Amino acid sequence: MNTLKVVLRYVLFVMFSLVANAQNDTIASRTDTVNSSADAVSLNYLSQLEVKRKIDSLKRVELQQEIDLLKDTDKAKRVQLQQQIDQLKLQESELVRQKKEQIELLRKSTTGYPVVGFFKDTLWLIHNKLGSFTAAERADAINRRIRKLPDLLEFNPDSLRIAQSEATFDISYDQTIIASISENDALWEDSSQFDLAKAYRIKIIEEVERYRAETNLFSIAKNIVLALLVLGLIWFIIRYIGKLFTWISGKISEQENKKIKGIKLKNYVLFDAKRQVTALLTVNKILKWSSVLLVIYLALPVLFGIFPWTRSFANTLFGYVVSPVKKILIGFWNYLPNLITILVIVIVFRYVLKGLRFLKNEIASEKLKIGGFYPDWANPSYQIIRVLVIAFMIVVIFPYLPGSDSPVFQGISVFLGFLFTFGSAGSLSNLIAGLVLTYMRLFKIGDRVKIDDVVGDVIEKSSLVTRVRTTKNEIISIPNSKVMTSHTINYSSDADVRGLIVHTTVTIGYDVPWAKMHNALIEAAKRTEFILDDPEPFVLQTSLDDFYVSYQVNGYIREPNKQATIYSQLHQHIQDVCNEEGIEILSPHYRAARDGNMSTIPAAYLPKDYTAPSFLVKSTK
């Protein structure tokens, strides 16, 4: 019952909307006017030509009457009058030609006023006025006269006759003129007045007879029975559609955790079984009501097509779907040449990019070598050229896009360009800086660098940022624009060839011989892993201060990424060697009184018989 109520409500809504739409269409057809002032001027000019033709026609008749009254002996006068008649005929032919030209111009912009039949179908169109009657008034008058014909008890088609008057052919029934066909009407239809009058007479007779046949009691009763059958069939189909989808709903619920086990994307559960069942039931419900509405929509034109008064509603309903689909198909068909052109352009540029990518791979793998062009430039250069090629392809394709010449499309393009320009100023600066860094070859992935105060290994070098992993496993992202404005130290760029020098400074008092200290520091460097023996480590005395000498030990390494470990080992070995050599490492603020105090050297490095010196006391007399 609920389904039936929904169906009835939908049917009533569609019927009322169609009735309102039909009324609007009728009013629009009656009140349709000329689209522009230029058309009005052309129609007035056409009427003036018709008036002039009538005047010439009357004058020609008068001249012919004068010829008929002349005597046989007055030949000169007869020839003169005949020449005037011939001249009027030529003028009439010229007027007809001019009228045809005006009608061809008007045919593109004017639609005319319809003469409507009993079932809202158009019988013919009225385009021009006749006498003091406008085209709209003529169409309205003909409509009213045709509607009165079926009311006559004994309508006889033979009584609908065609009679010729001075300027028109009139279609009349008994003494009532139904329609008049002027020469302009015939020119509009590219026919003669008499042939056009015969065609209109046949249409009127067929329309009246069809109306009388379809509005008798037998036809009405038959149509009512057919309508009831259609309604019964609709109810039957909708009922079994409901049963079908109810059965499908039950089957879906039964398969939960059986065949319906959810949807997984690798380890991610997109839908568990319960959610999947709920989603399927929702889709099933949507399909059910969509099917019901589709059946109603397809059945209503059939239902409306049974009765002659509602057949126009059926065409309107079909038009709601057919017209958009037709426009889409026609638009697609008209756009097909441009679409093929776009596909050809895309294919050509695709193979161009494939060729560029092949060259990029060959250069990156060093199979193809170009002087002055480094392999690590291959990928960024390819990306730049790829962007330029794609941009050029878009420029070539743009004129073939639908609506590309419309002001709205162009306005949106300008607006998006404005947003991109002003909204990505910072990103563009980083992008340009990234390109400059690539071609400057400041560093590469894996290099140990120092950018400003950040020291670490380069792990990523993108178009916008450079990422560095510090010795403490901190990932620091530095904008490329900041890299460009900062000083950069690359510890790895020359390490493989000339080696990187690691160094540290030790301060020792003046009591230790400098040669002994040099040997101790060099020995400590040689014991350190990763410090090269060739070239040999060396020591520099960097300063002679008030209380100590600054010794700087230097060593060559080829593993700049292991500096932290190397420095740690070097410091350990310096302490060990100094202790072994009996050298005390004293800071500038470290003070030790040697009378009665232990040495600062660890006990493991002191002789077994070592004892702290006693206090020395001296007395003087």
C-alpha positions in Angstrom: 0.0 0.0 0.0 2.8 2.4 0.8 4.4 1.8 -2.6 1.0 2.4 -4.3 0.6 5.7 -2.4 4.1 6.8 -3.5 3.3 5.9 -7.1 -0.1 7.8 -7.1 1.6 10.9 -5.6 4.3 10.8 -8.2 1.7 10.4 -11.0 -0.3 13.3 -9.7 2.7 15.5 -9.3 3.9 14.8 -12.9 0.4 15.4 -14.3 0.0 18.8 -12.6 3.4 19.9 -13.6 2.7 18.9 -17.2 -0.6 20.7 -17.2 1.1 23.8 -16.0 3.9 23.4 -18.5 1.4 22.9 -21.3 -0.5 26.1 -20.3 2.8 28.0 -20.3 3.7 26.6 -23.7 0.3 27.6 -25.1 0.6 31.1 -23.8 4.1 31.4 -25.1 3.1 30.2 -28.5 0.3 32.9 -28.6 2.5 35.7 -27.3 5.6 35.0 -29.3 7.0 38.1 -31.0 9.6 39.0 -33.5 13.1 38.5 -31.9 14.6 41.8 -32.9 13.8 45.2 -34.4 15.7 44.2 -37.5 13.1 41.4 -38.1 10.3 43.9 -37.6 11.8 46.2 -40.2 12.1 43.3 -42.7 8.5 42.3 -42.2 7.3 45.8 -42.7 9.4 46.0 -45.9 7.9 42.8 -47.0 4.4 44.2 -46.5 5.3 47.3 -48.5 6.4 45.1 -51.4 3.1 43.3 -51.3 1.1 46.6 -51.4 3.2 47.8 -54.3 2.6 44.5 -56.1 -1.2 44.8 -55.6 -1.1 48.4 -57.0 0.8 47.2 -60.1 -1.6 44.3 -60.5 -4.6 46.7 -60.4 -2.9 49.0 -62.9 -2.2 46.1 -65.2 -5.9 45.1 -65.1 -6.9 48.6 -66.0 -4.5 48.7 -68.9 -5.8 45.3 -70.1 -9.3 46.7 -70.0 -8.2 49.7 -72.1 -6.7 47.4 -74.7 -10.0 45.4 -74.9 -11.9 48.7 -75.6 -9.6 49.8 -78.4 -10.6 49.4 -82.0 -8.6 47.2 -84.4 -7.4 50.3 -86.3 -5.8 51.8 -83.2 -2.7 49.6 -83.3 -0.2 52.2 -82.1 -2.1 52.8 -78.9 -2.5 49.0 -78.4 1.3 48.5 -78.7 2.0 51.3 -76.3 -0.4 49.8 -73.7 1.0 46.3 -74.2 4.5 47.6 -73.5 3.3 49.2 -70.3 1.7 45.8 -69.3 5.0 44.0 -70.0 6.9 46.6 -68.0 4.5 46.0 -65.0 5.0 42.2 -65.4 8.8 42.8 -65.2 8.3 44.9 -62.1 6.1 42.3 -60.5 8.8 39.6 -61.1 11.4 41.9 -59.5 9.1 42.4 -56.5 8.6 38.7 -56.1 12.4 38.2 -56.2 12.9 40.9 -53.6 10.3 39.3 -51.4 12.0 35.9 -51.7 15.3 37.5 -50.5 13.6 39.1 -47.5 11.8 35.8 -46.6 15.1 33.9 -46.8 16.7 36.4 -44.4 13.7 36.2 -42.0 13.6 32.4 -42.2 16.7 32.1 -40.0 15.5 34.3 -37.2 11.7 34.1 -37.1 9.7 31.0 -36.0 6.2 32.0 -36.9 2.9 31.6 -35.1 1.4 28.1 -35.0 -2.1 27.1 -36.1 -2.8 24.5 -33.4 -5.0 21.4 -33.8 -7.4 19.9 -31.3 -4.7 17.9 -29.6 -2.1 20.7 -29.3 -0.2 19.6 -32.4 0.9 22.3 -34.9 -0.9 22.2 -38.3 1.1 25.0 -40.0 2.8 28.3 -39.2 1.8 31.9 -40.0 4.7 34.2 -40.7 3.4 37.5 -42.1 0.4 39.7 -41.6 -2.5 40.2 -44.0 -4.1 43.6 -44.3 -4.5 45.0 -40.9 -4.2 41.6 -39.2 -0.8 40.7 -37.7 0.6 37.2 -37.9 -0.4 36.4 -34.3 -4.0 37.7 -34.9 -4.3 35.6 -38.0 -3.2 32.4 -36.3 -5.5 33.1 -33.3 -8.5 33.7 -35.7 -7.8 30.5 -37.7 -7.5 28.5 -34.4 -10.9 29.7 -33.2 -12.6 29.0 -36.6 -11.2 25.4 -36.8 -12.3 24.6 -33.3 -15.9 25.4 -34.3 -16.0 22.9 -37.2 -16.5 19.7 -35.1 -19.5 21.3 -33.3 -21.4 21.2 -36.6 -23.8 18.2 -36.6 -23.2 17.3 -40.2 -19.7 18.2 -41.1 -19.2 17.5 -44.8 -15.6 17.7 -46.1 -16.9 18.6 -49.5 -18.3 21.8 -48.1 -14.8 23.0 -47.2 -13.9 24.8 -50.5 -11.1 26.9 -51.9 -12.1 30.2 -53.6 -9.9 32.8 -55.3 -10.3 36.4 -54.4 -8.4 39.4 -55.7 -5.1 38.7 -53.8 -5.7 35.6 -51.8 -7.0 32.0 -52.0 -9.7 31.5 -49.3 -10.5 28.3 -47.5 -14.2 28.5 -46.4 -16.9 26.3 -45.0 -20.4 27.4 -46.2 -20.2 31.2 -46.0 -17.4 31.3 -43.3 -13.8 31.9 -44.3 -11.5 29.7 -42.3 -8.1 30.8 -43.6 -6.8 33.0 -46.4 -3.5 32.3 -48.2 -1.6 35.3 -49.6 1.3 35.3 -52.0 3.7 35.9 -49.1 2.3 32.8 -47.4 3.1 30.8 -50.5 6.6 32.3 -50.8 7.3 31.3 -47.2 6.4 27.7 -48.0 8.1 27.8 -51.4 4.8 26.9 -53.1 2.0 28.4 -55.1 -1.0 29.9 -53.4 -3.4 27.3 -54.8 -1.2 24.3 -53.9 -0.7 25.7 -50.4 -4.4 26.2 -50.0 -5.1 22.6 -51.0 -2.5 21.3 -48.5 -4.0 23.4 -45.7 -7.6 22.2 -46.6 -6.5 18.6 -46.4 -4.9 19.2 -43.0 -8.0 20.8 -41.7 -10.2 17.9 -42.9 -7.9 15.3 -41.4 -7.7 17.1 -38.1 -11.5 17.5 -37.8 -12.2 13.8 -38.7 -9.5 12.6 -36.3 -11.0 14.6 -33.5 -14.5 13.3 -34.2 -13.2 9.7 -34.4 -11.2 9.9 -31.1 -13.8 11.7 -29.1 -16.8 9.5 -29.6 -18.1 7.4 -26.7 -16.7 4.1 -28.0 -13.2 5.5 -28.3 -13.3 7.1 -24.9 -14.5 3.9 -23.3 -11.8 1.9 -25.0 -9.2 4.4 -23.9 -10.4 4.2 -20.3 -10.1 0.4 -20.4 -6.6 0.6 -21.8 -5.6 3.1 -19.2 -6.8 0.8 -16.4 -4.9 -2.1 -17.9 -1.7 0.1 -18.0 -2.2 1.1 -14.4 -2.7 -2.5 -13.4 0.4 -3.5 -15.3 2.4 -0.7 -13.6 1.1 -1.9 -10.2 2.0 -5.5 -11.0 5.6 -4.6 -12.1 6.2 -2.3 -9.1 4.9 -5.0 -6.7 7.3 -7.7 -8.1 10.2 -5.2 -8.2 9.6 -4.7 -4.5 9.6 -8.5 -3.9 12.7 -9.0 -6.0 14.7 -6.4 -4.1 13.4 -7.7 -0.7 14.6 -11.1 -1.6 18.0 -9.7 -2.6 18.2 -7.8 0.7 17.6 -11.1 2.6 20.3 -12.9 0.7 22.7 -10.1 1.4 22.0 -10.3 5.1 22.4 -14.1 5.1 25.9 -13.9 3.6 27.4 -11.7 6.3 30.7 -13.3 7.5 30.2 -16.0 4.9 30.8 -14.9 1.3 30.7 -11.3 2.5 33.9 -11.0 4.6 34.7 -7.3 4.1 37.1 -5.5 1.9 40.9 -5.3 2.6 43.6 -3.4 0.9 46.7 -5.2 2.0 46.6 -4.9 5.8 44.1 -2.1 5.9 40.4 -3.1 6.5 38.4 -0.8 4.2 35.1 -2.4 5.1 34.4 -5.1 7.7 31.6 -7.6 7.0 29.0 -5.6 8.8 29.8 -2.3 7.0 29.9 -4.1 3.7 26.5 -5.6 4.3 25.1 -2.1 5.3 26.6 -0.6 2.2 25.2 -3.3 -0.1 21.7 -3.0 1.5 21.8 0.8 0.9 22.8 0.3 -2.7 20.0 -2.3 -3.0 17.5 0.2 -1.6 18.6 2.9 -4.0 18.4 0.5 -7.0 14.9 -0.5 -5.8 13.5 3.0 -5.8 15.4 4.0 -8.9 13.8 1.0 -10.7 10.3 2.0 -9.4 10.7 5.6 -10.6 12.1 4.4 -14.0 9.0 2.1 -14.5 6.7 5.0 -13.6 8.6 7.4 -15.9 8.4 5.0 -18.8 4.8 4.1 -18.2 3.5 7.7 -17.9 4.1 8.5 -21.6 2.3 5.3 -22.5 -0.6 6.2 -20.2 -0.8 9.8 -21.5 -0.6 8.6 -25.1 -3.8 6.7 -24.8 -6.0 9.8 -24.5 -5.8 12.4 -27.4 -5.9 15.4 -25.0 -2.8 14.2 -23.1 -0.6 12.9 -26.0 1.4 16.1 -26.0 2.3 15.4 -22.3 3.8 12.1 -23.4 6.1 13.9 -25.9 7.0 16.4 -23.2 8.0 13.6 -20.8 10.1 11.8 -23.5 11.6 15.1 -24.4 12.9 15.6 -20.8 15.2 12.6 -21.4 15.6 12.4 -25.2 16.5 16.0 -25.7 19.4 16.1 -23.3 20.7 12.8 -24.5 20.3 13.9 -28.1 22.2 17.2 -27.4 25.0 15.2 -25.7 25.3 12.8 -28.6 25.2 15.6 -31.2 27.7 17.6 -29.2 30.0 14.5 -28.9 29.7 13.8 -32.6 30.5 17.5 -33.5 33.4 17.4 -31.1 34.8 14.1 -32.4 37.2 15.7 -34.9 38.7 17.9 -32.2 38.9 14.9 -29.9 40.8 12.9 -32.5 43.1 15.9 -33.0 43.8 16.0 -29.3 44.5 12.3 -29.1 47.0 12.6 -32.0 48.7 15.5 -30.3 48.9 13.6 -27.0 50.3 10.5 -28.7 53.0 12.5 -30.5 54.1 14.3 -27.3 54.0 11.0 -25.4 56.6 9.5 -27.8 58.6 12.7 -27.6 58.7 12.4 -23.8 59.7 8.7 -24.2 62.6 9.7 -26.4 63.7 12.3 -23.8 63.4 9.8 -21.0 65.6 7.3 -22.9 68.3 9.9 -23.4 68.0 10.8 -19.7 68.6 7.2 -18.6 71.5 6.8 -21.0 73.2 9.9 -19.6 72.4 9.0 -16.0 74.0 5.5 -16.5 77.0 7.2 -18.2 76.4 5.1 -21.4 76.1 8.4 -23.2 78.6 11.1 -22.3 78.3 14.7 -23.2 81.3 17.0 -22.5 80.6 19.4 -19.6 77.3 17.7 -18.8 77.4 15.7 -15.5 75.3 12.5 -15.1 73.6 13.9 -12.0 72.2 16.7 -14.2 70.3 14.2 -16.3 67.2 13.8 -14.2 66.6 17.5 -13.2 67.2 18.5 -16.8 64.7 15.9 -18.0 62.1 17.2 -15.5 62.6 20.8 -16.7 62.3 19.8 -20.3 59.3 17.5 -19.5 57.4 20.4 -17.8 58.1 22.7 -20.8 57.0 20.0 -23.3 53.8 19.4 -21.3 53.1 23.1 -21.1 53.6 23.4 -24.9 51.3 20.5 -25.4 48.6 22.2 -23.3 49.0 25.4 -25.3 48.6 23.4 -28.6 45.5 21.5 -27.2 43.8 24.5 -25.6 42.1 25.8 -28.7 40.5 22.3 -29.3 39.0 22.1 -25.8 35.2 22.6 -25.6 34.3 26.1 -24.5 37.9 27.3 -24.7 36.8 30.4 -26.5 34.1 31.3 -24.0 34.7 34.4 -21.7 33.9 32.3 -18.6 36.6 29.7 -19.5 39.1 32.3 -20.2 38.2 34.2 -17.0 38.7 31.1 -14.9 42.1 30.4 -16.6 43.2 34.0 -15.7 41.9 33.6 -12.1 43.8 30.3 -11.6 47.0 31.8 -13.0 46.6 34.8 -10.6 46.2 32.4 -7.7 49.2 30.3 -8.7 51.4 33.4 -9.2 50.7 35.1 -5.9 49.9 32.0 -3.8 53.1 30.2 -4.6 55.7 32.9 -4.5 57.7 31.2 -1.7 57.4 27.8 -3.4 58.7 29.2 -6.7 61.7 30.8 -5.0 62.5 27.4 -3.4 62.0 25.7 -6.7 64.3 28.0 -8.6 66.9 27.7 -5.8 66.6 23.9 -6.1 67.4 24.1 -9.8 70.4 26.4 -9.2 71.7 24.1 -6.5 71.5 21.1 -8.8 73.5 22.7 -11.5 76.0 24.3 -9.0 76.7 20.7 -7.7 77.2 21.9 -4.1 76.5 18.4 -2.8 74.9 15.1 -3.6 72.9 12.5 -1.7 75.1 10.9 1.0 77.6 13.8 1.3 78.5 15.1 4.8 77.8 18.8 4.8 77.5 21.8 7.1 74.7 24.2 6.1 74.7 27.2 8.4 74.9 25.5 11.9 73.5 22.2 10.7 76.0 19.3 10.3 74.9 15.9 8.8 74.5 13.7 5.8 72.3 14.7 2.9 69.5 12.2 2.6 67.1 14.0 0.2 67.5 16.8 -2.4 64.1 17.7 -3.8 63.1 20.7 -5.8 61.8 22.5 -2.7 63.9 21.4 0.3 67.1 19.7 1.3 66.9 17.1 4.1 69.9 16.4 6.3 70.3 13.6 8.9 72.5 14.8 11.8 74.8 12.6 13.9 72.0 12.3 16.4 69.6 10.9 13.8 67.7 14.2 13.6 66.0 14.8 10.2 66.3 18.6 9.4 64.5 20.1 6.4 66.2 23.2 5.0 64.4 25.2 2.3 66.5 25.5 -0.8 66.2 29.3 -0.7 67.8 29.2 2.8 70.6 26.9 1.4 71.3 29.4 -1.3 71.7 32.3 1.2 73.8 30.3 3.6 77.4 29.2 3.4 77.8 25.5 2.8 80.7 23.2 3.8 81.0 19.9 1.9 83.2 17.4 3.8 82.8 14.7 1.1 83.4 16.4 -2.2 87.2 16.0 -2.2 87.6 13.3 0.4 88.1 10.4 -2.1 90.8 12.2 -4.0 92.8 14.4 -1.6 91.4 13.2 1.7 89.6 15.2 4.5 91.8 16.5 7.3 90.5 15.9 10.8 92.2 17.9 13.6 92.0 18.5 17.3 94.0 20.7 19.7 95.7 19.8 22.9 97.2 22.3 25.4 100.4 21.1 27.2 102.6 23.0 29.6 106.0 24.4 28.7 107.7 21.7 30.9 107.1 19.0 28.2 109.5 19.0 25.2 107.6 19.9 22.0 109.3 17.0 20.0 108.1 14.5 22.6 104.6 15.9 22.3 104.7 15.8 18.5 105.7 12.1 18.6 102.9 11.3 21.1 100.2 13.0 19.0 101.3 11.4 15.8 101.3 8.0 17.5 97.8 8.6 18.8 96.7 9.6 15.3 98.2 6.4 13.8 96.4 4.3 16.3 93.0 5.8 15.3 91.0 3.7 12.8 90.2 5.4 9.4 93.1 7.9 9.8 95.5 7.3 6.8 99.2 6.4 7.2 99.8 8.0 3.9 99.8 10.9 3.9 101.2 10.8 7.4 99.5 12.6 10.3 101.3 15.9 11.3 101.2 18.3 14.2 101.1 22.1 14.2 101.8 24.4 17.1 99.1 26.9 16.7 99.9 29.2 19.6 102.3 29.9 22.5 100.1 31.1 25.4 101.0 32.3 28.9 100.8 28.9 30.6 100.8 26.3 27.8 101.5 25.5 24.2 98.6 24.6 21.8 99.4 21.5 19.7 97.1 20.7 16.8 97.2 17.1 15.5 96.0 16.6 11.9 95.2 13.4 10.0 93.8 12.4 6.6 90.6 10.4 6.3 88.4 9.2 3.4 85.3 8.5 5.4 83.9 12.0 6.2 80.6 10.5 7.4 82.4 8.8 10.3 84.0 12.0 11.8 82.2 11.6 15.1 83.7 8.1 15.6 87.1 9.2 14.4 87.3 12.2 16.7 86.2 10.1 19.7 88.8 7.4 19.0 91.5 10.1 18.4 90.8 11.7 21.8 91.0 8.4 23.5 94.3 7.5 21.9 95.8 11.0 22.7 95.0 10.3 26.4 96.4 6.8 26.3 99.7 7.8 24.5 100.2 10.8 26.8 99.7 8.7 29.8 102.1 6.1 28.4 104.7 8.8 27.8 104.3 10.4 31.3 102.8 13.5 29.8 100.2 15.2 32.0 97.4 16.9 30.1 96.7 20.1 32.1 94.1 22.6 31.3 94.9 26.3 31.8 92.9 26.4 35.1 94.3 23.1 36.5 96.8 23.6 39.3 98.8 20.9 41.1 101.2 21.3 44.0 103.9 18.6 43.5 104.8 18.5 47.2 102.8 15.8 48.7 100.2 15.4 45.8 99.7 12.4 43.5 100.4 12.8 39.8 97.4 13.4 37.5 98.5 10.4 35.4 96.2 7.4 36.1 97.6 4.8 38.5 97.7 2.1 35.7 100.3 4.1 33.9 102.6 4.9 36.9 105.5 2.8 38.0 104.8 0.2 40.6 107.2 1.8 43.1 105.7 5.3 42.6 104.9 7.2 45.8 103.6 10.7 46.1 106.4 13.1 46.9 106.5 14.4 50.5 106.3 18.0 51.5 109.5 19.8 51.2 110.2 22.1 54.1 113.3 24.4 54.2 114.4 26.6 56.9 116.9 29.4 56.8 118.9 30.9 59.6 
